[in-house]
Amino acid sequence: MGIKATVTGIHRNPPESQGYVALHCARDKAADLATWLLTQGAERVTVAALEQVFDAKNPLYEALERRIGTR
């Protein structure tokens, strides 16, 4: 199949999550990634869209704050 995807984030969930791992990839690569994971031995793969993503730092907002003088 030649899957070639850029993984943007791997987040290990807390120990009580029983070993689940979250992988983030482009929407158009999700099916290919799921297929690849299953062929590599994954027992189950679920796919869900990210609704909201929060970062500790937001360079775009920080640049806006500098421009309007609030920082």
N, C-alpha and C positions, 0 to 999 in steps of 0.2 A: 504494500500500500504506500510505503514511503511517506509516512506522516512526518510533517515538519511544522511544529508549532512553537511559538514563543510562549513560555509560561510566565505570566506576569506576577504571580504570587502563589506561594505555597504556605498555607497556614495550618499548623498542627493544632487540633482542638484539645481541650483539656483532657486529662486522663480518663475521666468518666465517659468520654465520647466513644470508647471502645475502639480506638485506632482509626477513626475517620480522618481523612485528609481532604482539604478543599483546594482545588486547583482553579485558577482563573485563566481563561483564554478568550480569544475573540469568538463572537457568536458563530461565525461561519466555520470555525474549526472544532466546535463542541462535539459534533457527531463523530468526526474522525478521531478525536482524542478519546472519546468514550469507547469506540471500537478498539482502539489500540490498547487501552487499559484492560479491557475484557480479554483480549488475546494474550496479554501479559500475565493473566491470572487473577485479575480483580473479580470478586464474586458479584458485586453490584456497583453500578455507576448511575448516579442521578445527575440531572442537569437542571439548573435553575438560573434565571437571569438575576443579576445584581440590581436591586432597586435603588439603593443608596450606598455610597462609599464615603467614609469619613477618614481624613488624614489629619495627623497632628499639625502639619504645616500645609498651607495653601499658597504657593508662590504667586498665583494670579491675584488672589485677594490681597496679599501683602504688597504687591506692586501697585494695585489700585489705592490702597491706604497711603502709600508713599506719595503717589501723585496728587491725592486730594489733601494731603497734609495732616492726616489723623495719626500718623506714626512718627 
